Amino acid sequence: MIRTGEQYREGLRDGREIWIDGEKVADPTKHVALKPIVDIRARMYDMQHEDVHASTLTYVEDNSQHSIFNRLPREQKDWHDKWAACDAVMNDIGGVVTRVGDETVGEMWSLYDGRDVLNEIDPRFGDNIANHIQAVIETDVFHVSANTDPKGDRSKAPQDQDPDMMVHVVKETDAGIIVRGAKYETASGYADQAFLKPTVGAWTNEQLSDYAVGGIVKMGAPGVKHIARSGFAGRASAADYPLANKFDEVDFLMVLDNVLIPWEDVFFYRHTKAAQYIRGTLHRYSAFPYTLRILYVADMMIGAAMWNAKQTGLDKMQAVREKLADLVCYREGINAHLTAAIAAAQKSPGDLLMPNQSMLYAGRIFACANLPQMMHIARELCGGQICVTPNEAAFKSAGSGSWLEKFYSLNDNWQAEDRRKLLAFARDLLNSDYAGHRLTFIQFAQAPHFNHLAAVYNSFDFSGPLDFVKRAADLSDRVTIGKA
């Protein structure tokens, strides 16, 4: 059944070990760096119980109500429903969050498609992934990903340096496998469980490797430690940094210090073929909600830039309109790729409906690769005042406030306070430490750019262009397409 926000918060009070800035966190639901994002995830749970949102965020099956985000996609409507649910959440919270469950649960669907590969190792493993997908649906847990290892010296094989630089199995027991290592994972400290999977290992022709392991790790399990980066929330006034204080998704180094993964939570173990399969198909579904998030970022940039143009009376200038049109083209380019990916969706090997892979991966490239340039265009449209405007305290001070009121009031419609709020929002969106962090996160959260390009190459059907040119150039029949 769907959870409430308080049930989610209570689940985080399981004695898990969390460290932030050298301090051991007693209660993640109350810590200044974690409370804002925990409250947003809790709000998402509570929205499911509200009459105004329930029909958008949930569905009923076998007389039970479940989250629409966790529903296995079997028809186009399922993807449109997920998009509508994301719309409802982002509009309710007034911002953008990425790692809140729906963007990562799809990774397990990819492995569900590969049950035949898992069954080659052990028939139990194929059943395990199916059971876990159903468990996520039934328990509505906050499920994230455990993807990137520290890796260490990449010129060396993992076994030729400290072996813990990549997660590996150290022992097999009757109860399950024991793993050691670490993963970088956004949200691990305030999630319920993570899908642990290997980074691409230094494998050649090995069939077996202790580094080829995948399964579910409970975030409060013995031996799991969460070491956070410094948070952005609480560093400065929320009035001056409205996004950083509410939407910071905290990243962790999740240390696995001899952690037991029970056999029922193991999806594959020591099998490089399964590990390579999941790496090649990992974002088959999850790239959709990930790319969709960037659509909302584009909307925020357009809105901030357009309001600034309206405030200052520059919205009628052709040069300004052209730059706004560039932002609109970027936004609509993302929209077009996502819309087309649903319209041309494909059946998966597991009989699910996956977004058209070539269009989806090309859309992810379009969204990620062009984001830095689009942020700069938005920065230009917002003007230099986003980096020189004093903070809220200066506007309220008796000594400086009157002068700021004078110089920041534009006309009868736009007084100083609204001007200050817009500039603070734009600064936090485009110029702040938080803005730089989010840009880097988007560039790497689903793998670096070269992996994105590899996904496009591997998903595109080259036979059409090859056949077209073969006929147009009148090449001989001896020329065959062959295998890539």
Solvent accessible surface area in square Angstrom, and as a share of the most:
residue,aa,sasa,rsa
1,M,125,0.56
2,I,14,0.07
3,R,32,0.12
4,T,45,0.26
5,G,0,0.00
6,E,93,0.42
7,Q,103,0.46
8,Y,0,0.00
9,R,52,0.19
10,E,100,0.45
11,G,29,0.28
12,L,0,0.00
13,R,90,0.33
14,D,70,0.36
15,G,76,0.73
16,R,18,0.07
17,E,47,0.21
18,I,1,0.00
19,W,88,0.31
20,I,2,0.01
21,D,105,0.55
22,G,71,0.68
23,E,92,0.41
24,K,117,0.49
25,V,8,0.05
26,A,110,0.85
27,D,28,0.15
28,P,5,0.03
29,T,6,0.03
30,K,141,0.60
31,H,29,0.13
32,V,94,0.54
33,A,5,0.04
34,L,0,0.00
35,K,93,0.39
36,P,30,0.19
37,I,1,0.01
38,V,0,0.00
39,D,39,0.20
40,I,7,0.03
41,R,20,0.07
42,A,0,0.00
43,R,72,0.26
44,M,7,0.03
45,Y,1,0.00
46,D,51,0.26
47,M,0,0.00
48,Q,10,0.05
49,H,85,0.38
50,E,59,0.27
51,D,138,0.72
52,V,114,0.66
53,H,31,0.14
54,A,20,0.16
55,S,101,0.65
56,T,46,0.27
57,L,2,0.01
58,T,11,0.06
59,Y,19,0.07
60,V,105,0.60
61,E,82,0.37
62,D,130,0.67
63,N,150,0.77
64,S,31,0.20
65,Q,52,0.23
66,H,11,0.05
67,S,5,0.03
68,I,7,0.04
69,F,22,0.09
70,N,12,0.06
71,R,72,0.26
72,L,24,0.12
73,P,0,0.00
74,R,117,0.43
75,E,91,0.41
76,Q,78,0.35
77,K,122,0.51
78,D,6,0.03
79,W,3,0.01
80,H,91,0.41
81,D,32,0.16
82,K,17,0.07
83,W,37,0.13
84,A,46,0.35
85,A,0,0.00
86,C,2,0.01
87,D,54,0.28
88,A,21,0.16
89,V,2,0.01
90,M,9,0.04
91,N,117,0.60
92,D,56,0.29
93,I,9,0.05
94,G,52,0.50
95,G,5,0.05
96,V,8,0.05
97,V,0,0.00
98,T,3,0.01
99,R,16,0.06
100,V,1,0.00
101,G,6,0.06
102,D,16,0.08
103,E,1,0.00
104,T,1,0.01
105,V,3,0.02
106,G,1,0.01
107,E,4,0.02
108,M,0,0.00
109,W,7,0.02
110,S,0,0.00
111,L,1,0.00
112,Y,28,0.11
113,D,12,0.06
114,G,2,0.02
115,R,74,0.27
116,D,115,0.60
117,V,22,0.13
118,L,0,0.00
119,N,64,0.33
120,E,105,0.47
121,I,50,0.25
122,D,29,0.15
123,P,93,0.59
124,R,122,0.44
125,F,7,0.03
126,G,4,0.04
127,D,86,0.45
128,N,13,0.07
129,I,0,0.00
130,A,32,0.25
131,N,93,0.48
132,H,21,0.09
133,I,6,0.03
134,Q,79,0.35
135,A,40,0.31
136,V,3,0.02
137,I,10,0.05
138,E,82,0.37
139,T,69,0.40
140,D,3,0.01
141,V,32,0.18
142,F,0,0.00
143,H,2,0.01
144,V,0,0.00
145,S,2,0.01
146,A,0,0.00
147,N,19,0.10
148,T,54,0.31
149,D,3,0.01
150,P,41,0.26
151,K,30,0.13
152,G,36,0.35
153,D,64,0.33
154,R,183,0.67
155,S,103,0.66
156,K,103,0.44
157,A,26,0.21
158,P,9,0.06
159,Q,118,0.53
160,D,99,0.51
161,Q,38,0.17
162,D,75,0.39
163,P,62,0.39
164,D,37,0.19
165,M,65,0.29
166,M,17,0.08
167,V,6,0.04
168,H,17,0.08
169,V,8,0.05
170,V,66,0.38
171,K,123,0.52
172,E,101,0.45
173,T,41,0.24
174,D,150,0.78
175,A,58,0.45
176,G,0,0.00
177,I,0,0.00
178,I,28,0.14
179,V,0,0.00
180,R,69,0.25
181,G,6,0.05
182,A,10,0.08
183,K,1,0.00
184,Y,115,0.44
185,E,5,0.02
186,T,9,0.05
187,A,0,0.00
188,S,0,0.00
189,G,0,0.00
190,Y,1,0.00
191,A,0,0.00
192,D,21,0.11
193,Q,11,0.05
194,A,0,0.00
195,F,0,0.00
196,L,1,0.00
197,K,1,0.00
198,P,6,0.04
199,T,19,0.11
200,V,97,0.56
201,G,11,0.11
202,A,65,0.50
203,W,35,0.12
204,T,113,0.66
205,N,143,0.73
206,E,71,0.32
207,Q,145,0.65
208,L,101,0.50
209,S,16,0.10
210,D,55,0.28
211,Y,21,0.08
212,A,0,0.00
213,V,2,0.01
214,G,0,0.00
215,G,0,0.00
216,I,2,0.01
217,V,3,0.02
218,K,91,0.38
219,M,0,0.00
220,G,28,0.27
221,A,21,0.16
222,P,122,0.77
223,G,24,0.23
224,V,6,0.03
225,K,58,0.25
226,H,0,0.00
227,I,78,0.39
228,A,11,0.08
229,R,58,0.21
230,S,50,0.32
231,G,8,0.08
232,F,21,0.09
233,A,7,0.06
234,G,49,0.47
235,R,134,0.49
236,A,46,0.36
237,S,53,0.35
238,A,60,0.46
239,A,32,0.25
240,D,8,0.04
241,Y,65,0.25
242,P,44,0.27
243,L,6,0.03
244,A,6,0.05
245,N,25,0.13
246,K,88,0.37
247,F,7,0.03
248,D,2,0.01
249,E,5,0.02
250,V,0,0.00
251,D,29,0.15
252,F,2,0.01
253,L,46,0.23
254,M,0,0.00
255,V,36,0.21
256,L,1,0.01
257,D,55,0.29
258,N,81,0.41
259,V,1,0.01
260,L,74,0.37
261,I,1,0.00
262,P,39,0.25
263,W,42,0.15
264,E,111,0.50
265,D,10,0.05
266,V,0,0.00
267,F,0,0.00
268,F,0,0.00
269,Y,33,0.13
270,R,82,0.30
271,H,31,0.14
272,T,6,0.04
273,K,100,0.43
274,A,0,0.00
275,A,0,0.00
276,Q,91,0.40
277,Y,51,0.19
278,I,0,0.00
279,R,46,0.17
280,G,62,0.60
281,T,18,0.11
282,L,2,0.01
283,H,17,0.08
284,R,26,0.10
285,Y,1,0.00
286,S,1,0.01
287,A,0,0.00
288,F,3,0.01
289,P,14,0.09
290,Y,3,0.01
291,T,0,0.00
292,L,3,0.01
293,R,6,0.02
294,I,1,0.01
295,L,4,0.02
296,Y,22,0.08
297,V,16,0.09
298,A,1,0.01
299,D,54,0.28
300,M,37,0.16
301,M,1,0.00
302,I,34,0.17
303,G,26,0.25
304,A,3,0.02
305,A,0,0.00
306,M,69,0.31
307,W,130,0.46
308,N,7,0.04
309,A,2,0.02
310,K,90,0.38
311,Q,4,0.02
312,T,51,0.30
313,G,52,0.50
314,L,74,0.37
315,D,23,0.12
316,K,159,0.67
317,M,97,0.43
318,Q,117,0.52
319,A,60,0.47
320,V,18,0.10
321,R,126,0.46
322,E,96,0.43
323,K,71,0.30
324,L,13,0.06
325,A,48,0.37
326,D,67,0.35
327,L,1,0.01
328,V,66,0.38
329,C,87,0.52
330,Y,5,0.02
331,R,59,0.22
332,E,77,0.35
333,G,16,0.16
334,I,0,0.00
335,N,40,0.20
336,A,57,0.44
337,H,49,0.22
338,L,1,0.00
339,T,64,0.37
340,A,34,0.26
341,A,0,0.00
342,I,1,0.00
343,A,71,0.55
344,A,40,0.31
345,A,23,0.18
346,Q,72,0.32
347,K,120,0.51
348,S,10,0.07
349,P,96,0.61
350,G,9,0.09
351,D,88,0.46
352,L,0,0.00
353,L,19,0.09
354,M,20,0.09
355,P,0,0.00
356,N,22,0.11
357,Q,18,0.08
358,S,25,0.16
359,M,78,0.35
360,L,1,0.00
361,Y,14,0.05
362,A,33,0.25
363,G,1,0.01
364,R,4,0.02
365,I,30,0.15
366,F,59,0.25
367,A,0,0.00
368,C,2,0.01
369,A,49,0.38
370,N,46,0.23
371,L,1,0.01
372,P,57,0.36
373,Q,107,0.48
374,M,15,0.07
375,M,12,0.05
376,H,95,0.43
377,I,15,0.08
378,A,0,0.00
379,R,72,0.26
380,E,86,0.39
381,L,17,0.08
382,C,2,0.01
383,G,30,0.28
384,G,52,0.50
385,Q,75,0.33
386,I,3,0.01
387,C,89,0.53
388,V,104,0.60
389,T,13,0.07
390,P,50,0.32
391,N,71,0.37
392,E,34,0.15
393,A,67,0.52
394,A,24,0.18
395,F,26,0.11
396,K,147,0.62
397,S,48,0.31
398,A,107,0.83
399,G,62,0.59
400,S,41,0.27
401,G,8,0.08
402,S,75,0.49
403,W,156,0.55
404,L,24,0.12
405,E,85,0.38
406,K,126,0.53
407,F,136,0.57
408,Y,23,0.09
409,S,35,0.23
410,L,69,0.34
411,N,72,0.37
412,D,138,0.72
413,N,125,0.64
414,W,50,0.18
415,Q,82,0.36
416,A,0,0.00
417,E,72,0.32
418,D,68,0.35
419,R,8,0.03
420,R,7,0.03
421,K,109,0.46
422,L,24,0.12
423,L,3,0.01
424,A,3,0.03
425,F,52,0.22
426,A,1,0.00
427,R,31,0.11
428,D,0,0.00
429,L,15,0.07
430,L,5,0.02
431,N,62,0.32
432,S,15,0.10
433,D,101,0.53
434,Y,14,0.05
435,A,2,0.02
436,G,38,0.37
437,H,42,0.19
438,R,24,0.09
439,L,44,0.22
440,T,77,0.45
441,F,23,0.09
442,I,8,0.04
443,Q,41,0.18
444,F,121,0.50
445,A,17,0.13
446,Q,1,0.00
447,A,12,0.10
448,P,36,0.23
449,H,74,0.33
450,F,139,0.58
451,N,56,0.29
452,H,1,0.00
453,L,86,0.43
454,A,45,0.35
455,A,20,0.16
456,V,36,0.21
457,Y,124,0.47
458,N,117,0.60
459,S,34,0.22
460,F,84,0.35
461,D,97,0.50
462,F,83,0.35
463,S,44,0.28
464,G,44,0.42
465,P,65,0.41
466,L,88,0.44
467,D,57,0.30
468,F,126,0.53
469,V,85,0.49
470,K,46,0.19
471,R,157,0.57
472,A,78,0.60
473,A,57,0.44
474,D,125,0.65
475,L,79,0.39
476,S,47,0.30
477,D,129,0.67
478,R,208,0.76
479,V,68,0.39
480,T,107,0.62
481,I,90,0.46
482,G,57,0.55
483,K,202,0.86
484,A,127,0.98
